[in-house]
């Protein structure tokens, strides 16, 4: 089995997450197409602690938003969601993401 290297370039972080593991928080990353729209919705879900927009994959090191959105870098816009699984399940977040993609 081959493992693909994933690079996550952070654009902005809206909340510092101290002692991530001690809080029993989980992290999920969704390919968002347009992360701004996805971020706005996910931020309102009870149990979501923070969202961070960024890019995955691609061939250009430290690309600008303009380059990524033009499609020349090969990156995908993604949204990383930190959440409390005691308050919201991964399945619920995935279901919501699926609805946003339609």
GUVEXZA-600255 format. One record per atom (N, C-alpha, C): residue in three letters; residue number from 1; x, z, y. Coordinates in Angstrom, 3 decimals, decimal comma, always signed. Layout:
BEGIN
[pt ALA; NUM; [X; Z; Y]],
...
This chain:
BEGIN
[pt UNK; 1; [+0,837; +0,000; -1,175]],
[pt UNK; 1; [+0,000; +0,000; +0,000]],
[pt UNK; 1; [+0,885; +0,000; +1,242]],
[pt UNK; 2; [+0,579; -0,860; +2,181]],
[pt UNK; 2; [+1,304; -0,925; +3,441]],
[pt UNK; 2; [+0,573; -0,121; +4,497]],
[pt UNK; 3; [+1,314; +0,577; +5,294]],
[pt UNK; 3; [+0,718; +1,346; +6,381]],
[pt UNK; 3; [+1,015; +0,638; +7,694]],
[pt UNK; 4; [+0,006; +0,458; +8,495]],
[pt UNK; 4; [+0,176; -0,170; +9,802]],
[pt UNK; 4; [+0,497; +0,894; +10,834]],
[pt UNK; 5; [+1,421; +0,601; +11,688]],
[pt UNK; 5; [+1,768; +1,523; +12,762]],
[pt UNK; 5; [+0,772; +1,337; +13,893]],
[pt UNK; 6; [+0,191; +2,426; +14,334]],
[pt UNK; 6; [-0,780; +2,376; +15,430]],
[pt UNK; 6; [-0,172; +3,068; +16,639]],
[pt UNK; 7; [-0,203; +2,389; +17,745]],
[pt UNK; 7; [+0,303; +2,942; +19,001]],
[pt UNK; 7; [-0,887; +3,213; +19,890]],
[pt UNK; 8; [-0,982; +4,416; +20,418]],
[pt UNK; 8; [-2,075; +4,777; +21,309]],
[pt UNK; 8; [-1,487; +5,053; +22,674]],
[pt UNK; 9; [-1,773; +4,194; +23,626]],
[pt UNK; 9; [-1,282; +4,343; +24,983]],
[pt UNK; 9; [-2,362; +5,007; +25,814]],
[pt UNK; 10; [-2,091; +6,177; +26,307]],
[pt UNK; 10; [-3,085; +6,950; +27,040]],
[pt UNK; 10; [-3,168; +6,498; +28,480]],
[pt UNK; 11; [-4,401; +6,233; +28,935]],
[pt UNK; 11; [-4,631; +5,912; +30,342]],
[pt UNK; 11; [-4,930; +7,170; +31,143]],
[pt UNK; 12; [-5,783; +8,013; +30,573]],
[pt UNK; 12; [-6,182; +9,219; +31,296]],
[pt UNK; 12; [-6,642; +10,260; +30,304]],
[pt UNK; 13; [-6,397; +11,506; +30,620]],
[pt UNK; 13; [-6,874; +12,596; +29,780]],
[pt UNK; 13; [-7,716; +13,484; +30,675]],
[pt UNK; 14; [-8,954; +13,731; +30,256]],
[pt UNK; 14; [-9,888; +14,437; +31,120]],
[pt UNK; 14; [-9,963; +15,930; +30,860]],
[pt UNK; 15; [-9,317; +16,392; +29,817]],
[pt UNK; 15; [-9,306; +17,829; +29,561]],
[pt UNK; 15; [-8,095; +18,167; +28,713]],
[pt UNK; 16; [-7,397; +19,212; +29,079]],
[pt UNK; 16; [-6,291; +19,678; +28,247]],
[pt UNK; 16; [-6,884; +20,427; +27,062]],
[pt UNK; 17; [-6,335; +20,197; +25,888]],
[pt UNK; 17; [-6,856; +20,831; +24,684]],
[pt UNK; 17; [-5,807; +21,814; +24,165]],
[pt UNK; 18; [-5,855; +23,079; +24,609]],
[pt UNK; 18; [-4,873; +24,050; +24,132]],
[pt UNK; 18; [-5,180; +24,466; +22,699]],
[pt UNK; 19; [-4,131; +24,657; +21,919]],
[pt UNK; 19; [-4,258; +25,160; +20,548]],
[pt UNK; 19; [-5,295; +24,369; +19,746]],
[pt UNK; 20; [-5,141; +23,061; +19,760]],
[pt UNK; 20; [-6,074; +22,133; +19,108]],
[pt UNK; 20; [-6,433; +22,584; +17,690]],
[pt UNK; 21; [-5,444; +22,829; +16,861]],
[pt UNK; 21; [-5,698; +23,187; +15,460]],
[pt UNK; 21; [-6,358; +24,556; +15,333]],
[pt UNK; 22; [-6,023; +25,479; +16,178]],
[pt UNK; 22; [-6,588; +26,831; +16,110]],
[pt UNK; 22; [-8,064; +26,844; +16,468]],
[pt UNK; 23; [-8,529; +25,847; +17,181]],
[pt UNK; 23; [-9,929; +25,787; +17,586]],
[pt UNK; 23; [-10,786; +25,041; +16,571]],
[pt UNK; 24; [-10,179; +24,575; +15,472]],
[pt UNK; 24; [-10,900; +23,814; +14,452]],
[pt UNK; 24; [-11,577; +22,582; +15,032]],
[pt UNK; 25; [-10,876; +21,915; +15,916]],
[pt UNK; 25; [-11,393; +20,685; +16,511]],
[pt UNK; 25; [-10,924; +19,500; +15,677]],
[pt UNK; 26; [-11,636; +18,404; +15,795]],
[pt UNK; 26; [-11,274; +17,177; +15,095]],
[pt UNK; 26; [-11,108; +16,068; +16,118]],
[pt UNK; 27; [-10,428; +14,988; +15,690]],
[pt UNK; 27; [-10,169; +13,868; +16,580]],
[pt UNK; 27; [-10,583; +12,580; +15,875]],
[pt UNK; 28; [-11,255; +11,710; +16,594]],
[pt UNK; 28; [-11,642; +10,395; +16,077]],
[pt UNK; 28; [-11,311; +9,347; +17,133]],
[pt UNK; 29; [-10,870; +8,182; +16,693]],
[pt UNK; 29; [-10,550; +7,100; +17,608]],
[pt UNK; 29; [-11,422; +5,902; +17,260]],
[pt UNK; 30; [-12,130; +5,390; +18,245]],
[pt UNK; 30; [-13,057; +4,275; +18,061]],
[pt UNK; 30; [-12,583; +3,071; +18,858]],
[pt UNK; 31; [-12,536; +1,906; +18,207]],
[pt UNK; 31; [-12,274; +0,661; +18,920]],
[pt UNK; 31; [-13,511; +0,400; +19,771]],
[pt UNK; 32; [-13,313; +0,364; +21,059]],
[pt UNK; 32; [-14,459; +0,430; +21,957]],
[pt UNK; 32; [-14,843; -0,885; +22,621]],
[pt UNK; 33; [-14,007; -1,883; +22,575]],
[pt UNK; 33; [-14,320; -3,106; +23,323]],
[pt UNK; 33; [-14,162; -2,827; +24,811]],
[pt UNK; 34; [-15,108; -2,150; +25,367]],
[pt UNK; 34; [-15,020; -1,667; +26,752]],
[pt UNK; 34; [-15,071; -0,149; +26,692]],
[pt UNK; 35; [-13,931; +0,503; +26,876]],
[pt UNK; 35; [-13,924; +1,954; +26,699]],
[pt UNK; 35; [-14,652; +2,713; +27,797]],
[pt UNK; 36; [-14,801; +2,123; +28,980]],
[pt UNK; 36; [-15,461; +2,846; +30,072]],
[pt UNK; 36; [-16,915; +3,165; +29,718]],
[pt UNK; 37; [-17,627; +2,214; +29,160]],
[pt UNK; 37; [-19,036; +2,417; +28,796]],
[pt UNK; 37; [-19,170; +3,429; +27,664]],
[pt UNK; 38; [-18,309; +3,302; +26,656]],
[pt UNK; 38; [-18,338; +4,203; +25,504]],
[pt UNK; 38; [-17,994; +5,624; +25,928]],
[pt UNK; 39; [-17,012; +5,750; +26,791]],
[pt UNK; 39; [-16,565; +7,063; +27,261]],
[pt UNK; 39; [-17,699; +7,807; +27,967]],
[pt UNK; 40; [-18,416; +7,131; +28,818]],
[pt UNK; 40; [-19,508; +7,761; +29,571]],
[pt UNK; 40; [-20,558; +8,353; +28,634]],
[pt UNK; 41; [-20,915; +7,624; +27,590]],
[pt UNK; 41; [-21,922; +8,095; +26,635]],
[pt UNK; 41; [-21,376; +9,245; +25,794]],
[pt UNK; 42; [-20,170; +9,092; +25,252]],
[pt UNK; 42; [-19,596; +10,120; +24,371]],
[pt UNK; 42; [-19,357; +11,438; +25,111]],
[pt UNK; 43; [-19,014; +11,358; +26,384]],
[pt UNK; 43; [-18,788; +12,580; +27,173]],
[pt UNK; 43; [-20,037; +13,459; +27,251]],
[pt UNK; 44; [-21,208; +12,868; +27,087]],
[pt UNK; 44; [-22,468; +13,609; +27,209]],
[pt UNK; 44; [-22,950; +14,203; +25,890]],
[pt UNK; 45; [-22,267; +13,913; +24,779]],
[pt UNK; 45; [-22,698; +14,400; +23,466]],
[pt UNK; 45; [-22,311; +15,868; +23,309]],
[pt UNK; 46; [-23,290; +16,739; +23,019]],
[pt UNK; 46; [-22,960; +18,150; +22,780]],
[pt UNK; 46; [-21,984; +18,267; +21,610]],
[pt UNK; 47; [-20,903; +18,997; +21,815]],
[pt UNK; 47; [-19,883; +19,157; +20,787]],
[pt UNK; 47; [-18,644; +18,323; +21,048]],
[pt UNK; 48; [-18,742; +17,335; +21,944]],
[pt UNK; 48; [-17,565; +16,553; +22,329]],
[pt UNK; 48; [-16,811; +17,361; +23,380]],
[pt UNK; 49; [-15,538; +17,617; +23,108]],
[pt UNK; 49; [-14,708; +18,433; +23,990]],
[pt UNK; 49; [-14,028; +17,575; +25,055]],
[pt UNK; 50; [-13,538; +16,398; +24,646]],
[pt UNK; 50; [-12,892; +15,500; +25,605]],
[pt UNK; 50; [-12,878; +14,080; +25,061]],
[pt UNK; 51; [-12,700; +13,138; +25,962]],
[pt UNK; 51; [-12,510; +11,742; +25,597]],
[pt UNK; 51; [-11,303; +11,218; +26,359]],
[pt UNK; 52; [-10,566; +10,323; +25,720]],
[pt UNK; 52; [-9,394; +9,719; +26,347]],
[pt UNK; 52; [-9,408; +8,227; +26,060]],
[pt UNK; 53; [-9,363; +7,429; +27,097]],
[pt UNK; 53; [-9,327; +5,979; +26,957]],
[pt UNK; 53; [-7,895; +5,516; +26,779]],
[pt UNK; 54; [-7,724; +4,452; +26,002]],
[pt UNK; 54; [-6,384; +3,904; +25,802]],
[pt UNK; 54; [-6,432; +2,593; +25,059]],
[pt UNK; 55; [-5,278; +2,217; +24,471]],
[pt UNK; 55; [-5,146; +0,958; +23,747]],
[pt UNK; 55; [-4,512; +1,230; +22,392]],
[pt UNK; 56; [-4,799; +0,364; +21,429]],
[pt UNK; 56; [-4,172; +0,430; +20,107]],
[pt UNK; 56; [-3,607; -0,927; +19,753]],
[pt UNK; 57; [-2,559; -0,897; +18,938]],
[pt UNK; 57; [-1,980; -2,136; +18,428]],
[pt UNK; 57; [-1,249; -2,904; +19,509]],
[pt UNK; 58; [-1,257; -4,197; +19,395]],
[pt UNK; 58; [-0,663; -5,045; +20,414]],
[pt UNK; 58; [+0,827; -5,248; +20,247]],
[pt UNK; 59; [+1,327; -6,177; +21,035]],
[pt UNK; 59; [+2,742; -6,535; +20,942]],
[pt UNK; 59; [+3,512; -6,271; +22,231]],
[pt UNK; 60; [+2,812; -5,862; +23,279]],
[pt UNK; 60; [+3,449; -5,630; +24,569]],
[pt UNK; 60; [+3,620; -4,135; +24,787]],
[pt UNK; 61; [+4,827; -3,728; +25,132]],
[pt UNK; 61; [+5,091; -2,316; +25,388]],
[pt UNK; 61; [+4,571; -1,932; +26,769]],
[pt UNK; 62; [+3,785; -0,850; +26,837]],
[pt UNK; 62; [+3,237; -0,326; +28,094]],
[pt UNK; 62; [+2,511; -1,385; +28,929]],
[pt UNK; 63; [+1,502; -2,034; +28,347]],
[pt UNK; 63; [+0,794; -3,081; +29,093]],
[pt UNK; 63; [-0,109; -2,500; +30,177]],
[pt UNK; 64; [-0,382; -3,298; +31,169]],
[pt UNK; 64; [-1,334; -2,897; +32,211]],
[pt UNK; 64; [-2,749; -3,164; +31,702]],
[pt UNK; 65; [-3,723; -2,543; +32,348]],
[pt UNK; 65; [-5,123; -2,778; +31,990]],
[pt UNK; 65; [-5,464; -4,266; +32,143]],
[pt UNK; 66; [-4,966; -4,884; +33,197]],
[pt UNK; 66; [-5,243; -6,293; +33,454]],
[pt UNK; 66; [-4,729; -7,172; +32,316]],
[pt UNK; 67; [-3,517; -6,876; +31,825]],
[pt UNK; 67; [-2,949; -7,670; +30,722]],
[pt UNK; 67; [-3,758; -7,484; +29,445]],
[pt UNK; 68; [-4,119; -6,228; +29,137]],
[pt UNK; 68; [-4,890; -5,963; +27,920]],
[pt UNK; 68; [-6,242; -6,656; +27,992]],
[pt UNK; 69; [-6,937; -6,516; +29,105]],
[pt UNK; 69; [-8,272; -7,098; +29,218]],
[pt UNK; 69; [-8,244; -8,628; +29,245]],
[pt UNK; 70; [-7,099; -9,211; +29,550]],
[pt UNK; 70; [-6,992; -10,672; +29,524]],
[pt UNK; 70; [-6,835; -11,199; +28,100]],
[pt UNK; 71; [-6,471; -10,309; +27,161]],
[pt UNK; 71; [-6,343; -10,701; +25,765]],
[pt UNK; 71; [-4,961; -11,179; +25,354]],
[pt UNK; 72; [-3,993; -11,201; +26,259]],
[pt UNK; 72; [-2,678; -11,746; +25,924]],
[pt UNK; 72; [-1,749; -10,771; +25,194]],
[pt UNK; 73; [-2,070; -9,480; +25,193]],
[pt UNK; 73; [-1,156; -8,499; +24,592]],
[pt UNK; 73; [-1,470; -8,204; +23,128]],
[pt UNK; 74; [-2,672; -8,506; +22,687]],
[pt UNK; 74; [-3,067; -8,201; +21,318]],
[pt UNK; 74; [-3,571; -6,780; +21,125]],
[pt UNK; 75; [-3,658; -6,009; +22,200]],
[pt UNK; 75; [-4,169; -4,638; +22,118]],
[pt UNK; 75; [-5,694; -4,631; +22,033]],
[pt UNK; 76; [-6,211; -3,519; +21,527]],
[pt UNK; 76; [-7,648; -3,266; +21,506]],
[pt UNK; 76; [-7,917; -2,028; +22,340]],
[pt UNK; 77; [-8,947; -2,083; +23,165]],
[pt UNK; 77; [-9,336; -0,901; +23,934]],
[pt UNK; 77; [-9,962; +0,102; +22,974]],
[pt UNK; 78; [-9,559; +1,366; +23,084]],
[pt UNK; 78; [-10,072; +2,403; +22,198]],
[pt UNK; 78; [-10,444; +3,651; +22,990]],
[pt UNK; 79; [-11,248; +4,464; +22,345]],
[pt UNK; 79; [-11,626; +5,752; +22,909]],
[pt UNK; 79; [-11,311; +6,821; +21,879]],
[pt UNK; 80; [-10,495; +7,779; +22,258]],
[pt UNK; 80; [-10,177; +8,896; +21,378]],
[pt UNK; 80; [-11,087; +10,060; +21,768]],
[pt UNK; 81; [-11,790; +10,604; +20,779]],
[pt UNK; 81; [-12,766; +11,663; +21,008]],
[pt UNK; 81; [-12,311; +12,929; +20,288]],
[pt UNK; 82; [-12,194; +14,012; +21,032]],
[pt UNK; 82; [-11,926; +15,322; +20,440]],
[pt UNK; 82; [-13,262; +16,044; +20,413]],
[pt UNK; 83; [-13,619; +16,552; +19,220]],
[pt UNK; 83; [-14,946; +17,150; +19,066]],
[pt UNK; 83; [-14,907; +18,369; +18,151]],
[pt UNK; 84; [-15,955; +19,158; +18,252]],
[pt UNK; 84; [-16,115; +20,336; +17,415]],
[pt UNK; 84; [-17,044; +19,967; +16,263]],
[pt UNK; 85; [-16,519; +19,857; +15,020]],
[pt UNK; 85; [-17,349; +19,445; +13,888]],
[pt UNK; 85; [-18,464; +20,438; +13,548]],
[pt UNK; 86; [-18,389; +21,642; +14,087]],
[pt UNK; 86; [-19,466; +22,614; +13,877]],
[pt UNK; 86; [-20,673; +22,284; +14,757]],
[pt UNK; 87; [-20,447; +21,456; +15,786]],
[pt UNK; 87; [-21,520; +21,114; +16,728]],
[pt UNK; 87; [-21,980; +19,668; +16,618]],
[pt UNK; 88; [-21,085; +18,771; +16,219]],
[pt UNK; 88; [-21,435; +17,355; +16,058]],
[pt UNK; 88; [-20,560; +16,787; +14,931]],
[pt UNK; 89; [-21,173; +16,005; +14,068]],
[pt UNK; 89; [-20,432; +15,452; +12,932]],
[pt UNK; 89; [-19,760; +14,131; +13,299]],
[pt UNK; 90; [-18,744; +13,785; +12,523]],
[pt UNK; 90; [-18,118; +12,482; +12,687]],
[pt UNK; 90; [-19,150; +11,381; +12,450]],
[pt UNK; 91; [-19,992; +11,580; +11,452]],
[pt UNK; 91; [-21,018; +10,590; +11,127]],
[pt UNK; 91; [-21,944; +10,332; +12,317]],
[pt UNK; 92; [-22,296; +11,376; +13,048]],
[pt UNK; 92; [-23,154; +11,218; +14,232]],
[pt UNK; 92; [-22,427; +10,432; +15,319]],
[pt UNK; 93; [-21,145; +10,734; +15,533]],
[pt UNK; 93; [-20,367; +9,997; +16,531]],
[pt UNK; 93; [-20,224; +8,536; +16,120]],
[pt UNK; 94; [-19,990; +8,303; +14,830]],
[pt UNK; 94; [-19,857; +6,943; +14,325]],
[pt UNK; 94; [-21,167; +6,168; +14,479]],
[pt UNK; 95; [-22,281; +6,843; +14,215]],
[pt UNK; 95; [-23,602; +6,217; +14,372]],
[pt UNK; 95; [-23,830; +5,829; +15,841]],
[pt UNK; 96; [-23,489; +6,729; +16,737]],
[pt UNK; 96; [-23,639; +6,469; +18,168]],
[pt UNK; 96; [-22,735; +5,314; +18,586]],
[pt UNK; 97; [-21,502; +5,307; +18,129]],
[pt UNK; 97; [-20,578; +4,214; +18,433]],
[pt UNK; 97; [-21,146; +2,885; +17,955]],
[pt UNK; 98; [-21,724; +2,889; +16,753]],
[pt UNK; 98; [-22,335; +1,671; +16,215]],
[pt UNK; 98; [-23,460; +1,139; +17,104]],
[pt UNK; 99; [-24,270; +2,037; +17,628]],
[pt UNK; 99; [-25,353; +1,630; +18,524]],
[pt UNK; 99; [-24,821; +1,074; +19,837]],
[pt UNK; 100; [-23,705; +1,625; +20,312]],
[pt UNK; 100; [-23,112; +1,154; +21,562]],
[pt UNK; 100; [-22,489; -0,230; +21,405]],
[pt UNK; 101; [-22,097; -0,583; +20,188]],
[pt UNK; 101; [-21,450; -1,865; +19,927]],
[pt UNK; 101; [-22,431; -3,024; +19,844]],
[pt UNK; 102; [-23,723; -2,735; +19,745]],
[pt UNK; 102; [-24,723; -3,799; +19,595]],
[pt UNK; 102; [-25,115; -4,400; +20,914]],
